[in-house]
Amino acid sequence: MCHFQSSNKLQISSSSANNSVKNQILRFRAKDGLFRVNTDSDLDLATIIQQEVLSSKLQNPDPSTVQVAQSQSGPYQPIAALTGHTPASVGFRNGEMLFVKYEELPQPQQEANFDPQTQSATTISIPKVKINPSFIEELAVDRELTKEEGFIPRKRSKFCKHTDKGMCEYCSPLPPWDKGYREENSIKHASFHAHVKELNHNINKGQGSSYIAPLSESNFVIDKHCNGGHEPWPRGICSKCQPSAITLQQQQFRMVDHLEISNHSIVNNFIDSWRLTGTQRIGFMYGRYEKYDKVPLGIKAVVEAIYEPVQHGENDGLTLGLPWAEEQRIDSIAKKMGLVKIGVIFTDLTDAGVGDGSVICKRHKDSFFLSSLEVIFAAKLQKRYPNYTKFSDSGKFSSKFVTCVISGDPTGNIEVTPYQVSESAEALVTADMITGSTHPNMAYINETNNDRYVPEIFYSKINEYKLQVKTNAKPAFPVEYLLITLSHGFRKAEDDTSLFKAFSFPIENRQAVGISQDLSEIKKQLKIDSKDSYDVIRSLSDFHLLVYLFDLGILNDQEQDLAIKVATSYELEDAYRLIEQPGWRTLLTILRSS
């Protein structure tokens, strides 16, 4: 269960009683032998193979040549083709046998490293690893931004000495990662694609065909399968298998630059649960990713709906099971609507008690913005929903998943604030190196044990003399070094292009506050006796109504697709087609007789 509380009381643990983690054995046969892997049936197949097989079981494999099949005779497919699929989603049974074939890497080049103290040279092995980026399934917005140069145009200045058609250093376009431009325009972080282009510019400039992926996922986990000639950890260790010392710095780029909520009613309806009960609420945001023009090569997450899974709310927190029961079904319906899960949102609200609707401000610069336990929660969700990119040597890097908090601001108003955590935070949590502490703004560093090795951890800060210094992070360090802030806003009413036009149907799983979804509510919303076909369009364009309607099983798959098209495209011709469908006629008959 995941016990989620709004301040510093977040606790996450696995429980076999509620089947929140599905253990599964997968078997792999390669020329090196037969291997068994204990894994989670909801994990990404590509990740399982890369972490459990490719990195530890195979002898000197070339990752770009590794292929997998269910039969020894094939057909074989590359690891990247499995990205986004889990053992559960493809129907793998417990003990499923997979066949792996690969080519070995050539012997690594030996480069000399001269030590001026000993006046001698030592050799360092540098393996050449390549990936095939054509198999990485990137989001449409990433493919679009990759094609753009992102140069920032500048007008002719008083220092220019050339004609109107000329160009010089004072007016030539700036690269999208230019720090001066960000400072002038109060942009705290570079966008992800600007960051990638800067790395590519520095790493691959003039490299020709010897391309090096500019991104690499941080890995702080000790290698328990080290072939360095010693017993595995904890009985043995060497410099090759242990993680190096870690220096934490505030991340200078962000995966998502802006959170946009397409309609005020989406958040207002979500907060209504707290207004009715005084207990906290959590939901998952569904929407899409688009270009964000206010940041060079920026990306914004657009929220179109919030789904509220089964949960138990309390005054100071809530209890939520992960993964939640209806997740796959809701994801599937959202996908038909062109939506994906883009983040999580939760309330941390306490009435100020003065009778004017104001709330207490708990989160500010002198307390905390996200507690250490909430940071760990956010990191685990980001690892669960990775960002796939061809610019990483593993095919994925960090995440676009957003964590959003609704709490009080210093003036007592309700405020929506979105965050992400850094890529290094994801790696720290994956390696089980940090834990929440009694001080919500501090993360406690775990001790080394038989399952983990914790190296020296430092963080960089500016001291009282305005100098950047390294400080030992143990036993705890400020979580602000792991936090990334996003800008946010609501779409203006005059620019309303939200996907859904109705927001009055009861929200799911609110029986505890006396709100339920039933046939009478459908009847009320659909206005079934209206002769105006536009009424069908307007009333059907409601995310929560569609989800409940499909759950009844009255409409078949084709009719569901048509209902989604009516609800999101608003075409009168589609509405006429829908009301003639046998499933829709059956629904109306049931509603009229209820």
C-alpha distance (Angstrom), angle and dihedral (degrees) to the residues before:
residue distance angle dihedral
M1 . . .
C2 3.76 . .
H3 3.79 111.2 .
F4 3.77 103.4 -162.3
Q5 3.79 119.3 -170.5
S6 3.75 126.4 179.1
S7 3.79 102.6 -121.8
N8 3.79 124.9 23.9
K9 3.80 99.8 -33.2
L10 3.79 104.4 92.2
Q11 3.79 116.6 137.1
I12 3.78 126.0 177.1
S13 3.78 123.4 -171.4
S14 3.79 138.3 150.9
S15 3.78 122.1 -110.5
S16 3.76 123.5 -170.0
A17 3.79 89.3 -163.8
N18 3.79 93.3 73.9
N19 3.81 95.7 35.4
S20 3.80 91.7 -125.5
V21 3.82 87.9 146.6
K22 3.78 117.9 45.1
N23 3.82 110.3 -154.7
Q24 3.78 115.4 -153.7
I25 3.78 136.5 172.9
L26 3.81 118.6 -135.0
R27 3.81 121.5 -172.8
F28 3.80 123.2 -150.1
R29 3.79 126.2 -165.3
A30 3.81 119.8 -162.2
K31 3.79 135.9 150.9
D32 3.81 86.5 -86.0
G33 3.81 92.2 62.0
L34 3.81 139.8 -96.7
F35 3.82 119.8 -40.0
R36 3.79 132.2 -170.0
V37 3.81 120.5 -151.2
N38 3.81 124.6 -167.0
T39 3.78 106.8 -150.8
D40 3.81 146.5 146.6
S41 3.80 116.5 -87.4
D42 3.84 89.7 -139.9
L43 3.82 95.3 56.2
D44 3.80 121.8 105.2
L45 3.83 110.3 -91.3
A46 3.79 92.9 -140.1
T47 3.81 89.8 53.1
I48 3.82 92.2 49.0
I49 3.79 92.6 52.3
Q50 3.81 94.3 44.1
Q51 3.81 95.9 46.4
E52 3.79 102.4 34.0
V53 3.82 103.9 30.0
L54 3.79 112.3 16.2
S55 3.81 95.6 45.3
S56 3.79 98.9 43.4
K57 3.81 116.5 10.5
L58 3.82 105.3 47.3
Q59 3.77 124.0 71.8
N60 3.81 113.1 -118.5
P61 3.84 96.2 -36.1
D62 3.79 124.5 -172.8
P63 3.86 100.3 -129.2
S64 3.80 92.4 -150.5
T65 3.83 90.5 61.4
V66 3.82 100.1 45.8
Q67 3.82 111.9 117.2
V68 3.80 132.4 177.0
A69 3.81 134.0 -154.1
Q70 3.82 138.5 170.5
S71 3.78 91.2 -133.0
Q72 3.78 129.2 45.9
S73 3.79 88.9 -127.7
G74 3.82 92.3 53.7
P75 2.92 153.6 -179.9
Y76 3.82 90.7 -137.4
Q77 3.79 124.0 -161.4
P78 3.82 132.9 -172.3
I79 3.80 121.7 -99.7
A80 3.80 92.1 -111.8
A81 3.81 90.2 62.9
L82 3.82 88.0 64.8
T83 3.80 92.8 56.7
G84 3.78 111.5 124.3
H85 3.83 93.5 21.2
T86 3.81 125.2 104.9
P87 3.84 129.5 -161.2
A88 3.81 87.7 -108.8
S89 3.82 94.9 49.9
V90 3.83 93.5 52.4
G91 3.81 93.7 43.3
F92 3.80 99.7 -112.1
R93 3.80 111.9 170.7
N94 3.79 126.4 -140.5
G95 3.80 106.8 -78.3
E96 3.83 94.3 20.1
M97 3.83 112.1 172.6
L98 3.81 118.6 -133.8
F99 3.79 125.6 -175.5
V100 3.80 120.8 -138.4
K101 3.79 129.1 -164.6
Y102 3.79 128.4 177.9
E103 3.78 146.1 153.2
E104 3.76 122.3 -115.2
L105 3.77 122.9 -114.4
P106 3.80 116.5 -107.6
Q107 3.77 116.1 -105.7
P108 3.81 107.7 -73.6
Q109 3.76 119.8 -105.8
Q110 3.78 115.5 -104.0
E111 3.78 115.0 -131.7
A112 3.79 124.4 -173.9
N113 3.79 120.8 -121.7
F114 3.83 111.5 -163.1
D115 3.82 117.1 -145.6
P116 3.83 109.9 -156.3
Q117 3.81 92.0 -161.5
T118 3.79 96.8 56.7
Q119 3.83 94.6 28.6
S120 3.80 88.2 -134.2
A121 3.77 137.9 108.5
T122 3.78 128.0 -124.0
T123 3.80 124.9 -164.1
I124 3.80 123.3 -121.4
S125 3.80 122.6 -162.3
I126 3.81 113.0 -130.2
P127 3.81 111.8 -172.2
K128 3.80 116.2 -157.2
V129 3.81 108.7 -133.5
K130 3.78 123.1 -175.7
I131 3.78 133.3 -176.5
N132 3.76 131.7 -159.4
P133 3.84 103.9 -123.1
S134 3.80 93.9 -170.9
F135 3.82 90.8 80.7
I136 3.82 95.5 55.1
E137 3.81 111.5 104.8
E138 3.80 103.2 -143.2
L139 3.79 125.1 -177.0
A140 3.81 117.0 -96.0
V141 3.82 91.3 -112.9
D142 3.82 90.3 55.1
R143 3.79 92.6 50.3
E144 3.80 89.8 49.4
L145 3.82 95.3 48.5
T146 3.81 92.3 45.6
K147 3.82 88.9 63.3
E148 3.82 92.7 52.1
E149 3.80 123.3 86.0
G150 3.79 92.3 -151.3
F151 3.81 95.6 -151.0
I152 3.81 113.8 171.1
P153 3.84 110.4 -129.4
R154 3.81 119.9 -136.3
K155 3.77 130.2 -161.6
R156 3.77 123.6 -123.1
S157 3.82 110.1 -83.1
K158 3.81 134.6 -153.4
F159 3.81 89.1 -98.6
C160 3.82 93.6 61.3
K161 3.83 113.2 107.6
H162 3.80 98.1 -178.8
T163 3.79 134.9 89.3
D164 3.80 124.0 -88.3
K165 3.80 90.7 -91.8
G166 3.80 94.0 50.6
M167 3.80 130.8 87.6
C168 3.80 134.8 -154.5
E169 3.80 140.9 171.1
Y170 3.82 90.7 -77.9
C171 3.81 96.5 57.0
S172 3.80 105.9 22.7
P173 3.82 114.6 117.2
L174 3.80 118.0 -88.3
P175 3.82 122.6 -128.0
P176 3.83 113.7 -104.5
W177 3.82 91.7 -110.6
D178 3.81 95.4 56.3
K179 3.82 107.3 142.3
G180 3.81 94.7 -157.9
Y181 3.81 91.4 57.8
R182 3.81 90.7 50.9
E183 3.79 92.0 50.6
E184 3.80 92.4 48.7
N185 3.80 91.5 50.5
S186 3.83 97.7 39.7
I187 3.81 93.4 -114.9
K188 3.80 105.0 155.0
H189 3.81 99.0 -167.2
A190 3.79 135.3 30.5
S191 3.79 114.4 -118.9
F192 3.79 118.8 -103.8
H193 3.81 94.2 -110.4
A194 3.81 92.2 46.7
H195 3.81 87.8 52.3
V196 3.80 91.5 49.6
K197 3.81 92.3 49.0
E198 3.81 90.5 50.8
L199 3.81 91.0 51.2
N200 3.80 91.0 46.7
H201 3.80 89.8 49.3
N202 3.81 91.3 52.8
I203 3.80 99.8 37.5
N204 3.80 106.5 33.5
K205 3.80 102.2 30.5
G206 3.76 106.8 130.6
Q207 3.82 92.5 -2.5
G208 3.78 94.3 122.6
S209 3.80 111.0 -167.9
S210 3.82 95.2 -11.0
Y211 3.78 93.2 90.8
I212 3.81 118.1 180.0
A213 3.81 118.4 -160.1
P214 3.83 104.0 -116.6
L215 3.82 95.1 -147.8
S216 3.78 129.4 64.5
E217 3.79 126.7 176.1
S218 3.79 115.6 -117.0
N219 3.81 112.8 -114.4
F220 3.81 119.2 -168.6
V221 3.82 96.3 165.8
I222 3.80 117.5 115.5
D223 3.81 113.2 -117.8
K224 3.81 106.6 -116.3
H225 3.81 91.1 -175.7
C226 3.79 97.8 55.3
N227 3.81 113.7 155.3
G228 3.80 93.0 -155.3
G229 3.80 93.9 120.8
H230 3.81 98.7 -95.9
E231 3.78 137.4 97.6
P232 3.81 115.2 -84.6
W233 3.79 121.8 -95.0
P234 3.03 129.7 -47.0
R235 3.82 91.4 29.6
G236 3.79 93.8 45.4
I237 3.80 141.2 14.3
C238 3.79 139.8 177.9
S239 3.79 137.8 -179.5
K240 3.78 90.1 -96.9
C241 3.81 98.1 59.7
Q242 3.80 101.7 34.7
P243 3.81 121.3 82.9
S244 3.79 115.5 -110.0
A245 3.80 123.6 -115.9
I246 3.82 111.2 -69.6
T247 3.79 125.6 -134.3
L248 3.79 114.2 -167.0
Q249 3.79 120.0 -149.8
Q250 3.75 131.1 169.5
Q251 3.80 106.5 -90.8
Q252 3.81 112.2 -109.1
F253 3.80 96.7 -152.9
R254 3.79 135.4 45.3
M255 3.78 132.9 -148.4
V256 3.84 93.2 -138.8
D257 3.80 122.0 28.7
H258 3.80 103.7 -169.4
L259 3.80 140.4 19.8
E260 3.80 114.3 -146.9
I261 3.81 122.0 -170.6
S262 3.78 107.9 -154.7
N263 3.81 96.8 -150.9
H264 3.82 133.8 17.7
S265 3.81 90.8 -134.5
I266 3.82 91.7 67.7
V267 3.80 93.3 65.6
N268 3.79 95.5 30.2
N269 3.82 91.4 57.5
F270 3.80 89.9 46.6
I271 3.83 92.0 53.7
D272 3.83 90.9 48.0
S273 3.81 89.3 80.1
W274 3.82 90.1 62.7
R275 3.80 91.3 44.2
L276 3.82 90.0 55.7
T277 3.80 99.1 43.7
G278 3.80 110.7 13.8
T279 3.83 88.8 -128.2
Q280 3.78 124.8 120.6
R281 3.81 124.5 -102.9
I282 3.80 136.6 -156.7
G283 3.80 130.5 -163.2
F284 3.78 141.3 167.8
M285 3.80 118.5 -115.4
Y286 3.81 118.8 -133.4
G287 3.77 122.1 -164.3
R288 3.78 140.8 100.0
Y289 3.81 141.7 -86.8
E290 3.80 120.3 -109.9
K291 3.80 138.9 171.3
Y292 3.81 114.8 -80.9
D293 3.79 110.6 -150.1
K294 3.81 97.6 -167.2
V295 3.82 90.8 72.4
P296 3.83 122.5 47.9
L297 3.81 106.4 -99.1
G298 3.81 88.4 -8.9
I299 3.80 129.7 168.5
K300 3.79 128.2 -148.9
A301 3.79 129.3 -163.8
V302 3.81 111.1 -137.3
V303 3.82 115.3 -154.7
E304 3.82 115.1 -146.7
A305 3.82 101.0 163.7
I306 3.81 143.8 2.2
Y307 3.81 119.4 -141.2
E308 3.81 116.8 -157.9
P309 3.83 113.5 -151.9
V310 3.80 124.7 -157.0
Q311 3.82 108.1 -67.4
H312 3.77 144.0 148.7
G313 3.79 114.4 -121.4
E314 3.79 125.5 -152.2
N315 3.80 133.7 -178.6
D316 3.80 92.4 -103.6
G317 3.80 101.7 26.8
L318 3.79 145.4 -26.7
T319 3.78 143.6 -115.0
L320 3.81 120.1 -120.8
G321 3.80 130.8 173.6
L322 3.80 116.9 -133.7
P323 2.93 125.2 -121.3
W324 3.79 90.2 28.3
A325 3.79 118.9 -136.2
E326 3.82 101.2 -112.4
E327 3.80 97.4 38.8
Q328 3.80 99.5 111.2
R329 3.81 93.4 44.7
I330 3.81 93.4 49.1
D331 3.82 90.8 45.7
S332 3.81 89.2 52.7
I333 3.82 93.4 50.3
A334 3.80 91.3 45.7
K335 3.80 90.4 50.9
K336 3.82 89.9 57.4
M337 3.81 86.7 54.7
G338 3.80 91.7 51.5
L339 3.81 92.3 -106.6
V340 3.80 134.4 125.8
K341 3.79 133.6 -169.0
I342 3.81 103.8 -90.4
G343 3.78 103.1 171.3
V344 3.78 153.6 -36.1
I345 3.81 126.9 -91.9
F346 3.80 128.8 -167.1
T347 3.78 138.8 171.3
D348 3.80 128.0 -119.9
L349 3.80 100.1 178.4
T350 3.80 133.1 150.7
D351 3.78 121.7 177.9
A352 3.81 112.7 -118.7
G353 3.80 90.0 -137.4
V354 3.80 97.0 -130.9
G355 3.81 95.8 110.6
D356 3.80 98.5 -117.1
G357 3.80 98.3 98.1
S358 3.82 94.2 -104.0
V359 3.81 120.9 142.9
I360 3.80 135.2 -148.1
C361 3.80 117.8 -94.2
K362 3.82 106.0 -129.8
R363 3.79 101.7 157.5
H364 3.80 117.8 64.4
K365 3.81 141.2 121.5
D366 3.81 93.1 -78.1
S367 3.83 94.7 51.5
F368 3.81 118.7 22.0
F369 3.79 141.7 -67.7
L370 3.81 99.6 -152.7
S371 3.80 117.0 9.9
S372 3.80 119.7 -125.7
L373 3.82 89.9 -106.7
E374 3.80 91.2 51.0
V375 3.82 89.7 49.5
I376 3.81 89.5 54.9
F377 3.81 89.6 47.2
A378 3.83 90.8 50.7
A379 3.82 91.7 47.5
K380 3.80 92.1 52.6
L381 3.80 91.4 50.4
Q382 3.81 91.4 47.9
K383 3.81 90.0 52.8
R384 3.80 88.8 49.1
Y385 3.83 91.3 54.7
P386 3.83 105.1 37.7
N387 3.78 127.4 -173.0
Y388 3.81 110.7 -116.1
T389 3.79 114.9 -144.9
K390 3.78 137.0 161.7
F391 3.81 89.3 -140.5
S392 3.81 92.8 74.1
D393 3.79 124.4 80.1
S394 3.83 88.9 -133.3
G395 3.82 96.2 44.7
K396 3.80 93.5 -112.0
F397 3.78 137.7 64.9
S398 3.81 130.4 -175.9
S399 3.83 117.5 -47.4
K400 3.80 145.4 -89.2
F401 3.82 91.4 -140.4
V402 3.83 111.5 126.9
T403 3.82 128.6 -150.3
C404 3.80 112.1 -151.2
V405 3.82 127.3 -168.2
I406 3.81 126.5 -162.1
S407 3.79 109.1 -157.1
G408 3.80 142.3 131.1
D409 3.81 123.3 -68.1
P410 3.85 124.7 -145.6
T411 3.83 90.8 -88.8
G412 3.82 93.1 54.5
N413 3.79 95.3 -106.8
I414 3.81 124.0 130.1
E415 3.80 110.6 -100.8
V416 3.81 133.3 -169.1
T417 3.82 113.8 -144.3
P418 3.84 124.4 -179.5
Y419 3.81 125.2 -156.7
Q420 3.76 142.6 172.7
V421 3.78 128.6 -164.6
S422 3.79 123.6 -127.3
E423 3.77 126.5 -96.5
S424 3.80 89.2 -112.2
A425 3.83 89.1 55.2
E426 3.81 88.6 56.9
A427 3.82 89.7 51.9
L428 3.83 93.1 47.6
V429 3.80 91.1 51.9
T430 3.81 93.0 45.0
A431 3.83 89.2 53.0
D432 3.85 90.1 47.1
M433 3.79 91.0 -124.3
I434 3.82 99.8 136.5
T435 3.80 136.3 50.5
G436 3.78 133.6 -176.4
S437 3.78 116.7 -94.9
T438 3.81 136.8 -152.5
H439 3.81 87.0 -101.1
P440 3.82 104.1 69.3
N441 3.82 93.2 -151.4
M442 3.82 93.0 55.4
A443 3.82 130.0 72.3
Y444 3.80 116.5 -149.6
I445 3.81 118.3 -136.3
N446 3.81 114.3 -131.8
E447 3.77 123.4 -129.3
T448 3.79 123.8 -110.8
N449 3.81 113.2 -95.2
N450 3.81 139.8 160.0
D451 3.82 92.1 -71.4
R452 3.80 101.3 41.9
Y453 3.77 139.8 31.8
V454 3.80 115.2 -150.0
P455 3.82 113.8 -161.2
E456 3.78 126.2 -163.0
I457 3.81 110.0 -60.5
F458 3.80 123.1 -159.7
Y459 3.76 135.1 173.9
S460 3.79 128.3 -150.9
K461 3.78 118.7 -127.9
I462 3.80 140.1 163.1
N463 3.81 110.2 -108.4
E464 3.81 129.7 -149.5
Y465 3.83 89.4 -83.9
K466 3.84 91.3 57.1
L467 3.79 90.8 -110.0
Q468 3.80 125.1 133.3
V469 3.79 109.4 -119.0
K470 3.80 136.6 172.5
T471 3.79 117.5 -118.2
N472 3.80 126.1 -167.9
A473 3.79 106.6 -110.9
K474 3.81 97.2 -153.5
P475 2.96 130.0 140.7
A476 3.85 92.1 12.0
F477 3.80 139.5 -17.1
P478 3.84 136.4 -165.8
V479 3.80 113.1 -83.5
E480 3.81 89.5 -140.7
Y481 3.82 86.2 87.1
L482 3.82 87.7 66.5
L483 3.82 98.8 42.0
I484 3.79 128.8 97.2
T485 3.80 120.9 -171.1
L486 3.81 124.7 -146.4
S487 3.77 128.8 -158.0
H488 3.80 114.9 -119.9
G489 3.77 143.3 -174.9
F490 3.80 148.1 158.4
R491 3.76 122.4 -103.2
K492 3.79 111.9 -107.9
A493 3.81 116.4 -105.3
E494 3.81 91.7 -123.6
D495 3.81 89.5 53.6
D496 3.80 94.0 48.0
T497 3.78 107.3 155.7
S498 3.81 95.7 147.6
L499 3.78 114.8 151.8
F500 3.81 94.4 -126.3
K501 3.80 124.8 49.8
A502 3.84 102.0 -170.6
F503 3.81 126.1 63.8
S504 3.82 104.1 167.6
F505 3.82 103.6 93.3
P506 3.84 112.9 107.3
I507 3.79 114.1 -94.5
E508 3.79 118.9 -116.7
N509 3.84 126.3 -99.5
R510 3.80 96.5 18.6
Q511 3.81 97.5 120.6
A512 3.82 89.1 120.5
V513 3.81 89.5 67.5
G514 3.80 94.7 44.2
I515 3.81 96.5 -98.5
S516 3.80 119.4 125.3
Q517 3.77 139.3 169.0
D518 3.81 114.8 -127.5
L519 3.80 143.2 142.0
S520 3.80 92.7 -84.4
E521 3.81 89.8 59.2
I522 3.82 90.7 50.1
K523 3.81 89.5 49.6
K524 3.80 91.1 50.5
Q525 3.82 93.2 47.6
L526 3.82 99.3 44.2
K527 3.82 97.0 48.8
I528 3.79 88.2 -144.6
D529 3.82 95.3 -170.6
S530 3.79 94.1 54.6
K531 3.80 115.2 113.8
D532 3.80 92.0 -155.5
S533 3.81 110.5 99.4
Y534 3.79 89.3 -159.3
D535 3.81 86.7 67.3
V536 3.81 87.9 64.1
I537 3.78 90.7 53.8
R538 3.79 96.0 45.8
S539 3.80 96.0 44.5
L540 3.81 95.9 42.6
S541 3.81 93.5 51.9
D542 3.82 93.2 90.8
F543 3.81 122.5 111.9
H544 3.82 95.6 -150.0
L545 3.81 92.7 46.9
L546 3.81 92.3 52.1
V547 3.81 93.2 48.6
Y548 3.82 91.9 50.8
L549 3.80 93.1 42.5
F550 3.80 92.7 53.6
D551 3.80 90.7 48.2
L552 3.82 89.9 61.9
G553 3.82 90.3 67.6
I554 3.82 94.5 -137.7
L555 3.82 95.7 118.4
N556 3.80 119.4 60.7
D557 3.80 122.3 -134.9
Q558 3.80 94.9 -89.9
E559 3.81 91.8 48.4
Q560 3.80 90.5 48.5
D561 3.80 90.1 52.6
L562 3.80 90.2 50.1
A563 3.83 91.3 48.4
I564 3.82 89.3 52.7
K565 3.79 90.2 49.5
V566 3.81 90.6 51.5
A567 3.82 91.7 47.2
T568 3.80 95.7 48.6
S569 3.82 105.7 28.6
Y570 3.84 98.1 39.0
E571 3.82 94.8 -148.3
L572 3.81 115.3 160.5
E573 3.79 91.8 -148.9
D574 3.81 90.8 58.5
A575 3.81 90.1 49.4
Y576 3.82 90.4 54.8
R577 3.82 89.9 50.3
L578 3.81 92.0 49.2
I579 3.81 96.4 52.2
E580 3.82 89.0 53.4
Q581 3.83 93.6 55.4
P582 3.84 116.1 108.7
G583 3.81 92.2 -129.7
W584 3.79 91.7 53.7
R585 3.81 91.1 47.6
T586 3.82 89.1 51.1
L587 3.80 89.6 50.8
L588 3.81 91.7 52.0
T589 3.80 91.3 48.4
I590 3.80 90.8 52.6
L591 3.79 92.2 46.9
R592 3.81 93.7 49.3
S593 3.79 91.5 50.5
S594 3.80 94.2 46.8
